[in-house]
Amino acid sequence: MKYVMSLAAALALLISLGQEAKAEVSVCLITKTDTNPFFVKMKEGATERASQLGMTLKSFAGKFDGDHETQAQAIETCILDGAKGILLTASDTSSIGASVRQAREAGIVVIALDTPLDPADSADATFATDNYLAGLLIGQWARAQLGDDAQSAKIGLLNINISQPTVGVLRNQGFLEGFGIDLVDPGKWGDETDPRIVGHDVSDGSEEGGRKGMENLLARDADINLVYTINEPAAAGAYEALKSIGRENDVLIVSVDGGCPGVRNVAGGIIGATSQQYPLRMAALGVEAVKAWAEDGVKPEPTPGKEIFDTGVGLVTDKPVDGLETISVEEGLDLCWG
């Protein structure tokens, strides 16, 4: 009987040790919200890859975009739970720094997803779209589409908000450079002197904001013929504003994101081209990096020549131009999110 009990105890101990070992390889995903399709797809990618790698994933999200406090509390929970890594899309890229520092001091690898922290080296690494390249591609495409008329274009730009978050600045300035506009300070938008720029306005990244911002730009110059938008909901709003004055067919709109509604708007001719980013891949690669850190103590390295680990971007359009690699709408729909 003692032998049997000892064997049972030994088996229980082995099971317990196995469970503890598995719990040690854990990762937290903290997104801005759990309703935005971009972050829904990100969670899907993290969940699937964690399952494949035998890892434990715990996910958290702010109650709304900008909910810094809930994200800070989630980091505290991850520290107490003994997570090996945190994947974070920060609502407040600078204020979250103190919480991130505590996590790193506890031996947790912290990877910013989609949006670099401020400063960027607050995190161990950033896995994101090259947003400057995303803007550059749509700028180059728009210039090629307009041809000789690019020299007399009238450009309206719809950004996210007046605080000029990094992602918005990168996309905006990339677009302008791609179109051939001389930049003044690449770290901000609105200081350019090229007469082709009618103006900058904001959209809050929403359809309603895009409509209002477009109306403001049209009030400055009703002959705008090229519109850059921070994302595809803003593009949809801009299109509605143009449609209300009968100009929906003679203004070229370009955008960034590659969500399914946006790609469908490319198919429908509402958006000329969009730069597609890949949140599922972003999160899956982040999970793999946490696994490597947990097992080998290896931290992820940025893509050579860049400050981030570049998770890729594809220019989606059914109107390709010479010298610029694109993917079709059909391919874009296979890869889209939301």
N, C-alpha and C positions, 0 to 999 in steps of 0.2 A: 504493500500500500504506500509506504514511504517513497519507493522507487517511482510509482505511478504519479504520486503527487509532485515529486521533484521534476519528473518529465513534463508534467502539465505546467508547473511553474516556469520551467525553462522555455517551453513553447510560448507561454504568455509573455515572458520577457522578450523573446525574439520578436514577437508580433508588435510589442510596445516599442521596441527599438526601431523596427521597420517603419512604424507609423511616425515616430519622431523624425527619422531621417527624411521621410517624404515631406513632412511639414516644414522642414528646414528649407527645402527648395520651393519657396513660395514667392509670389509676386503680387504687387498691388497695382491696379490700374485706376488712376484718378483723372476723370475728365471734367470738362466745364459743366456739362449737363448730360443727362441720359436720354434726352429726347431729340436732340439734333441728329439728323441722319448720319452726319460725318462721324460723330462719336458712337452712334449705334454700330456702325460698321467697324469702327476701331475696336469696340468691345468684342464683336464677333470674331475678329482676327486674333485678338489676345486669347479669348476663350478656347478657340479651336487649337491654337498652337500650344497652349499650356496643357491641354488634354493630351495632345500627341506626345509631349515631352514628359508626361507624368508629373506635372507641376500643379501646385495649388494656386488658383487665381482668386483674388478678392477684388471686387470692383466697387468704386465709390464715384459719386458725381455731385457737383453743386446743385442746389435747388433751382438756380437760374444762372445765366451767363453773367459772370462778375461776382459770384458768391465765393469770395475768398475765404471766409471764415470756415465754411464747411470743408473746403479743400485742406485747410491747415489742420482741422480736426482729424481728417482722414489720414494725414501723414502721421499724426500722433498715434492713431490706432495701429497703423502699419508698423511703427517702431515697436510698440508694445507687443504686437503679435509675432515679432521676430522675422518679418519679411526679409528676404534677401535682396529684393529690388523693388523700386517704385517707378512706374511709368506715368508721367504727369503731363497733362495739358493745362497749364496754369491760367487761371482767370486774371490774376494780377502777377505779372512776371517779375516784378521787383519785390513786392511785399511778401511773397511766398519764400523769399530767400532764407529767412531765419529758420523756418520749419525745415527747409531742404537741408540746411547746414546741420541741424540736429540729426536728421536721418543719416547723413553721410558720416557724421561723427560716431553714429551707432554701427557703422560698418555696412550700411545699406547703399547699394549702387542706385543712383537716381538718374533716370533718363528722361529728358524733356521730349515730348512728342509734339510735332506740328509747329509749336511756337517756342523759340529759344527763350530762356530766362534772361533776366537783366540784372547783372551781367551774365553773358552766356555760360561762362565757366562756373556759375553757381551749381550747375548740374554736372555730372560726370560726362555726359554726352547729350547730343541732340539728334534725334531721328526725325527728319522732316523733309518735306518737299523743298527743293531749291526755289523759293518764291521769286527771287530775282530772275532766275531762268524762266519761270512760268510767265512772268510779265514780258520778258525779252522775246519769247516765242510769239506771243500774240501781237506784240509790236512789230516784229519783223514780218509776220503774216499780213497784218493790216497794211503796212507800207507796200508790200508786193501786190496786194489786191488793188490798191488805189493806183499803182503805177505812177505815171507822170503827175496825176492829180494829188499825190501825196505832198507835193511842194506847196500846194495851196489849200491843204486840208484845214477844216475848222474842227478842233478837238475839244470835247467835253469829257471830264474825268469825274467819276463817282467813286469816292473813297469810302472807308468805313465810318470814321468819326474824327473829330478835330483833335483828339489826343494823339493821332498818328501812331498807332501801334506798329511794331516792327514789321509784321507780316504785310500790313497795308502799304507801308513805305516801300518795301522791297518790290512788291508787285507793281506799284505805280511807277517807280523809277526804272524798273526793268522794262516796262512797256514803253516809256518815253525814249529810253536809249535804243530799244529795238526799232522804234519808228524813225529814229534819227534826230531826236531832240537833244540839244546840249544840256547837260545837267549842271546845276550850280553846286548844291550840297546834296550828295546822294543819300544823306541820312534824313532827309525830310522832303516833303512835296510842297509845291506852291511857290517856290522862289525862282522858277524858270522864267526866261524872258522871251522865248520864242513866240512870235506873233500868231502862230497857228493855234496856240492854246487859248481857247475861249475862257476857260476857267476850271477850277476844281470845286466840287461840292461833296456832300456826305450823304450816306444812305443808311447807316447802321446795319448794312448787310442784309436789308430786308426789301421785300417787294414794294411795300408802301414807301419806305425811305427812298428807294430808287426812283419811284414815280415823282415824289416831291423834289428830289435833287435834280432830276431831269427837267422838271418844270422851271426850276430856278436857273438852270443853265440856258434853257431856251429863251428865258426872259432877257438874258444878256445878249444872245445872238441866235435868232430863229433859224439860221442857216447852218448850224452844226451838222457835219456829215460823218463824223466818226466819234464813237463813244466807247470809252474804257470803263469797265465796272469791276469793283473789287471781288464780286462773286455773282453767281447766276441768278439768285433772287433779285438782286439789285438790277441786273440786266433785264429781267422780266418786267420790273417796274418801269424802267426807262423805256422799254418798248411800248408799254401801255400809254405813257405820256406822249410819245411820238405818234402813236396810232390816233390819239384824240385830236391831233391837228393834221392828220392825213399824211404823215411823213414816215410811216413805218417801213415803207419799201425803198426809201432812198437814203437811209442812214445805216452805216455799218457799225454793228455792236460786237465787241470782243470782251471776253471774260475769263475767269479762272475758277476752277474747282473740279468739274467733271462729275458732279452728281447726276443721277439718272434724269431728273426733270430738266437739268441744264442741257444734257446731251440730247434729250428729245427736242429741246428748243433749237439746238443746232440743226437737227433733222428737219424741223419745221421752218427754218429760215429766219427765226427770231434772233438768234445769235449766229454770227458768222463763223467764229472759232472760239474754242475754250481750251485752256491748259488743264489737263486732268491730273489730279493728285490721288494717292492711293492709301487711304487710312488703314485699310485692312492689312496691307503689307507693312505699313509703318509699325503697327502694334505687334504683329507677328514677329518681326525682326527684333523688336524691343524685348519680347519674351525670350527669344533665343539668346540675346545678349545677357539677360539676367541669369539664365541657365549657365552660360559660360563663366560668369562671375562667381556663381555659387559653387561650381565644381572645380574651376581652375584658377580663380582669382584674377581672371583676365578682363580688363575693362575694354569696352568698344572703342575703336579708333575712327576718326572721321574719314570720309571719302578723300582720297588724295587730292590736294589742291583746294579743299573746301573746309569750312569750319564746322560743318554738320556731317552726319551720316546721311547721304542723299538717298531717299527712298523712291526717287523717280518721278518723272513728269512726262505726259504725252500730249501733243497738240492734236486736238480732235476737230476735224472739219471734213466736209465732203467737197471742198474746193481747194485741193492741194496747189502749192506753188513750187516752182523750180528752186532747188537748193535748200529746201526746208523739209525735214522729215515730219510726216504727219501720220495719224492713224484715222481710219474711217469712223463714221458715226456707228456703223455696225460693231466695229471693234470696241469703240468707246462704250456702247451699251453693254457689252459683255463684261466690261471692267468697272462699270459705274457703281455708285452707292446711293442709297436714299430712295 
